[in-house]
Amino acid sequence: MDMPLRMTGHVAREGFKPALKPFMGVHPYSWVFQLLILIAVGLIIYWVIRGNKKESALDIVKKRYANGEITSKEFKKIKKELA
């Protein structure tokens, strides 16, 4: 006498076959999600490190001189004061 399968939970019922079966509890596409998480963590670390750069006062003066905001005389004076 055949009894119908009436199990619930993680066991598939008779006639139901999932498209992808987990292999030893791991879904076949779980590596995609792990890769996305790894990329996200890497980007966060990159942004934190890149955002922590601070310009020195001399770098700012050099940029102002390069943009023509100050003259060479002012540049030399400020550079001397900073050194």
C-alpha positions as CSV (number, residue, x, y, z in Angstrom):
1,M,0.0,0.0,0.0
2,D,1.5,3.3,-1.1
3,M,1.1,6.1,1.3
4,P,1.3,9.6,0.0
5,L,4.3,11.7,1.2
6,R,3.0,14.2,3.7
7,M,6.2,15.6,5.0
8,T,6.7,19.3,5.5
9,G,9.7,21.5,6.0
10,H,12.8,21.0,4.0
11,V,11.8,17.7,2.4
12,A,10.2,18.0,-1.0
13,R,6.8,16.5,-1.6
14,E,6.2,13.8,-4.2
15,G,6.1,15.3,-7.7
16,F,7.9,18.5,-6.7
17,K,11.5,18.9,-7.9
18,P,13.2,22.3,-7.3
19,A,15.2,23.7,-10.2
20,L,18.4,23.9,-8.1
21,K,19.1,21.6,-5.2
22,P,21.3,22.8,-2.4
23,F,24.6,20.9,-2.2
24,M,25.3,20.0,1.4
25,G,23.2,23.0,2.6
26,V,24.9,25.5,0.3
27,H,22.9,27.1,-2.5
28,P,24.6,26.9,-5.9
29,Y,24.5,30.7,-6.4
30,S,25.5,31.6,-2.9
31,W,29.0,32.7,-4.3
32,V,27.3,35.5,-6.1
33,F,26.0,37.0,-2.8
34,Q,29.3,36.5,-1.1
35,L,31.1,38.3,-4.0
36,L,28.7,41.2,-3.8
37,I,29.3,41.5,-0.1
38,L,33.1,41.4,-0.6
39,I,32.9,44.1,-3.3
40,A,30.8,46.3,-1.0
41,V,33.2,45.9,1.9
42,G,36.1,46.7,-0.4
43,L,34.4,49.9,-1.7
44,I,33.7,51.1,1.8
45,I,37.3,50.5,2.9
46,Y,38.5,52.4,-0.2
47,W,36.2,55.4,0.4
48,V,37.3,55.6,4.0
49,I,41.0,55.5,3.2
50,R,40.6,57.9,0.3
51,G,38.5,60.3,2.4
52,N,41.1,60.6,5.2
53,K,43.7,62.4,3.1
54,K,44.3,65.9,4.4
55,E,46.1,68.5,2.5
56,S,48.9,70.3,4.1
57,A,49.1,74.0,4.2
58,L,52.0,74.0,1.8
59,D,49.9,72.0,-0.7
60,I,47.2,74.5,-0.5
61,V,49.6,77.4,-1.1
62,K,51.1,75.6,-4.1
63,K,47.7,75.2,-5.6
64,R,46.8,78.8,-5.0
65,Y,50.1,79.8,-6.7
66,A,49.5,77.4,-9.6
67,N,46.0,78.9,-10.1
68,G,47.4,82.4,-10.1
69,E,45.6,83.5,-6.9
70,I,48.9,84.7,-5.3
71,T,52.1,86.1,-6.7
72,S,55.5,84.5,-6.6
73,K,56.5,87.0,-3.9
74,E,53.5,86.1,-1.7
75,F,54.2,82.4,-2.4
76,K,57.8,82.7,-1.2
77,K,56.8,84.6,1.8
78,I,54.1,82.1,2.9
79,K,56.4,79.2,2.1
80,K,59.1,80.7,4.3
81,E,56.6,81.2,7.2
82,L,55.4,77.6,6.9
83,A,58.8,76.1,6.9
